[in-house]
Amino acid sequence: MPRSKTRQKHQHGLHTVATTRKPKGKRSAALIFGLLLGFIGLAVAYFTVGANTLYIVAGIAVGVLLGYLIGNNIDKSANKVS
């Protein structure tokens, strides 16, 4: 017959700090919107004027600037709430 009463019990909750996942840093909406609107600015400039490099770069710059401003306002309003 097995002697289960003398066996050691299973240990729970012994996770160390090194094995637990650390939370990722807070992501910025300014970065995400900047990239998204930069790509949209590239697409709009390409489809409106063709493969002219100057207008494509200008479209990307305007898109990134608008995306940064919109994302920055979103970050500010999110920090007010929390």
Buried (B, 14 or more C-beta within 10 A) or exposed (E): EEEEEEEEEEEEEEEEEEEEEEEEEEEBBBEEBBBBBBBBBBBBBBEEEEEEEEBBEBBBEBBBBBBBBBBBEBBEEEEEEE
